[in-house]
């Protein structure tokens, strides 16, 4: 009888078992299954860095729900992926290149070379994030892994956008926006950090459409 190890060694157990589960297809969802379906789309982590403890907690809860659904006889799809994060990733890459002394401004590289640097960042850090999720033992269907700038994914988003526009559920109009003079683009409210500072406070009077002599301040 083999001798029982005095202490649990995760390195001797976890990678080997997880690899077996993946190779067996234990977490692969079958679209033709007659079982009732159950799916979770992972909130895709940004490729701006690595997973945080918040990601670990959130994904652990999702994993528990997915495993419970399997035990209850459901056909489970837990869809994994990562998010490009747009301006946030651009800012991180820019900051890194400046720190390395490669640029003073992103325009120094030109558009194509700068995009190349961003894609290299994505490949490196997106890969780290996926490996971290695997290390957690996440029971995702890795055969369906997605990135939010995948060609097929982007096409679907464009189709939905056009459909909503044709249904007049979205429109293009004039409105006040959060303008970033550094990135030279509009930012969403979620991307703006509010902080108090000493300075001048300007009030704007904005005319109300179709209401003569009425203004918002």
Secondary structure, 3 states (H helix, E strand, C coil): CCCCCCCCCHHHHHHHHHHHHHHHCCCCCCCCCCCCEEEEECCCEECCCCCCHHHHHHHHHHHHHHHHHHHCCCEEEEECEEECCCHHHHHHHHHHHHHCCCCCCHHHCCHHHHHHHHHHHHHHHHHHHHHHHHHCCCCCCHHHCEECCCHHHHHHHHHHHHHHHHCCCCCCCCCCCEEECCCCEEECHHHCCCCCCCCCCCCCCEECCCCCCCEEC
